[in-house]
Amino acid sequence: MKIPSLLLRFPHCYFSSSACFKSFHFSSRSHFLCTGSLRPVHLYCTKWMFSLKGLRRELCHQATVDQPIEGLSDREQGFVDKIYSGLIQGHRACLAEAITLVESTHHRKKKVAQVLLQKVLSYHREQEKLNQGKPLAFRVGLSGPPGAGKSTFIECFGKMLTERGHKVSVLAVDPSSSTSGGSLLGDKTRMTELSRDMNAYIRPSPTRGTLGGVTRTTNEAILLCEGGGYDVVLVETVGVGQSEFAVADMVDMFILLLPPAGGDELQGIKRGIIEMADLVAINKADGDLVVPARRIQAEYVSAMKLLRKRSKVWRPKVMRISAKTGEGISDMWDKMTEFRDLVLMSGELIAKRRKQQKVWMWNLIQENMLEHFRSHLAVKDKIPLLEEKVLSGVFSPGLAADLLLKAFKDGL
Ligand SMILES: Nc1nc2c(ncn2[C@@H]2O[C@H](COP(=O)(O)OP(=O)(O)OP(=O)(O)O)[C@@H](O)[C@H]2O)c(=O)[nH]1
């Protein structure tokens, strides 16, 4: 039997779209088609996929990889073009619309967002080439416990930068917003002056309560801000959860802002996050708080000496600043640029960004796979039952996990 007649009989097994068809022809395994014989296809199926169903899945997978994004309608394409050109011309409204688009969970909008992001990415590549391979923007993560003075700091720091000709965007990541109903960082009264500054853009990032949400939307929002010409992108998060670890994985430099308070008052701060910091800024070093700020600075200097060295060219610094009076803020920026230049020249920055891209991809896969697993019909109803059995000690967690995984695999 020749392949074409097989296709006539089982077209649905092979092609779900013309994109799959094209990919089938041009795939690395196209020799099966060239021979025109069914036998190699059978062999192929037996060896790799065991069934025609599996072959179809494999082919469609290839098509998806070869042609990552399916076509948009004229209307959608027009929308992407409009947002894209507005974005790269620096229109804030277009940046806002673009971020809203990437935050959308609507199936179609997610596709449109990916087309926009691909366009912005290729613009990035061109711009970076023109910039002799240097990154377009400095990505900075800022974390600290509630009340450390993050908004006061960003207001002061951001204004200093815009006065010096920089364009600053602030992405406030707040994973608590969906659980607390309120928002620690989304408060509109924060950073009032900076939010009126035409060279600044502030955006609370809704994360729908999941860390994966933080990763996807924030990473994409960073790219869009850079496409909009913002050369300093500040990602702010409250340092009492897990989101700061995710943020540290998407920025060039991670800064921890702390109040001049001792161990007990900083219980919420995880030890791990101190290890991620490239710079610790002890804020509120003014008036009566200068003395405790000095003490805390000394404590952190000695504590950080014991930490594992993460860079060949940089030792984490501990500085005293006052976001209220502005003291130390300019010196802090000098240290930050020193860090950026050192890691850029040493090649560490580019290596870090490349690694982050991979981490980002795997985080997304993990998040999506878990979601897919939990909602799969074969396991959905079994989860509460097995959880109950684990809780009551009837099943070990390992056994319950095995049973769920088996049910999931069988249901595929
Ligand atoms: N003395 C002094 N007070 C400061 C300084 N920076 C901030 N504060 C005060 O500290 C309090 C908390 O400041 P915020 O900037 O709101 O702190 P935050 O970290 O953004 O707090 P959340 O919004 O709760 O996350 C406010 O009353 C500020 O006025 C500073 O440098 N010196």
Ligand as a Chemical Component Dictionary entry (heavy atoms), coordinates in Angstrom:
data_LIG
# 
_chem_comp.id                   LIG 
_chem_comp.type                 NON-POLYMER 
_chem_comp.pdbx_formal_charge   0 
_chem_comp.three_letter_code    LIG 
# 
loop_
_chem_comp_atom.comp_id 
_chem_comp_atom.atom_id 
_chem_comp_atom.alt_atom_id 
_chem_comp_atom.type_symbol 
_chem_comp_atom.charge 
_chem_comp_atom.model_Cartn_x 
_chem_comp_atom.model_Cartn_y 
_chem_comp_atom.model_Cartn_z 
_chem_comp_atom.pdbx_ordinal 
LIG N1  N1  N 0 12.857 57.278 58.886 1  
LIG C1  C1  C 0 12.618 56.713 57.728 2  
LIG N2  N2  N 0 11.412 56.205 57.465 3  
LIG C2  C2  C 0 11.217 55.631 56.264 4  
LIG C3  C3  C 0 12.228 55.558 55.282 5  
LIG N3  N3  N 0 11.738 54.911 54.209 6  
LIG C4  C4  C 0 10.461 54.610 54.494 7  
LIG N4  N4  N 0 10.146 55.055 55.730 8  
LIG C5  C5  C 0 8.861  54.927 56.410 9  
LIG O1  O1  O 0 8.566  53.555 56.591 10 
LIG C6  C6  C 0 7.186  53.313 56.448 11 
LIG C7  C7  C 0 6.985  52.220 55.412 12 
LIG O2  O2  O 0 7.460  52.691 54.160 13 
LIG P1  P1  P 0 6.951  52.111 52.778 14 
LIG O3  O3  O 0 7.754  52.761 51.739 15 
LIG O4  O4  O 0 5.476  52.193 52.680 16 
LIG O5  O5  O 0 7.386  50.611 52.964 17 
LIG P2  P2  P 0 7.115  49.366 52.030 18 
LIG O6  O6  O 0 8.247  48.441 52.194 19 
LIG O7  O7  O 0 6.782  49.820 50.672 20 
LIG O8  O8  O 0 5.896  48.785 52.743 21 
LIG P3  P3  P 0 4.709  47.964 52.104 22 
LIG O9  O9  O 0 4.038  48.932 51.158 23 
LIG O10 O10 O 0 3.882  47.622 53.309 24 
LIG O11 O11 O 0 5.357  46.808 51.436 25 
LIG C8  C8  C 0 6.565  54.644 56.043 26 
LIG O12 O12 O 0 6.005  55.235 57.175 27 
LIG C9  C9  C 0 7.737  55.459 55.545 28 
LIG O13 O13 O 0 7.559  56.836 55.740 29 
LIG C10 C10 C 0 13.495 56.110 55.589 30 
LIG O14 O14 O 0 14.451 56.103 54.825 31 
LIG N5  N5  N 0 13.624 56.677 56.829 32 
# 
loop_
_chem_comp_bond.comp_id 
_chem_comp_bond.atom_id_1 
_chem_comp_bond.atom_id_2 
_chem_comp_bond.value_order 
_chem_comp_bond.pdbx_ordinal 
LIG N1  C1  SING 1  
LIG C1  N2  DOUB 2  
LIG C1  N5  SING 3  
LIG N2  C2  SING 4  
LIG C2  C3  DOUB 5  
LIG C2  N4  SING 6  
LIG C3  N3  SING 7  
LIG C3  C10 SING 8  
LIG N3  C4  DOUB 9  
LIG C4  N4  SING 10 
LIG N4  C5  SING 11 
LIG C5  O1  SING 12 
LIG C5  C9  SING 13 
LIG O1  C6  SING 14 
LIG C6  C7  SING 15 
LIG C6  C8  SING 16 
LIG C7  O2  SING 17 
LIG O2  P1  SING 18 
LIG P1  O3  DOUB 19 
LIG P1  O4  SING 20 
LIG P1  O5  SING 21 
LIG O5  P2  SING 22 
LIG P2  O6  DOUB 23 
LIG P2  O7  SING 24 
LIG P2  O8  SING 25 
LIG O8  P3  SING 26 
LIG P3  O9  DOUB 27 
LIG P3  O10 SING 28 
LIG P3  O11 SING 29 
LIG C8  O12 SING 30 
LIG C8  C9  SING 31 
LIG C9  O13 SING 32 
LIG C10 O14 DOUB 33 
LIG C10 N5  SING 34 
# 
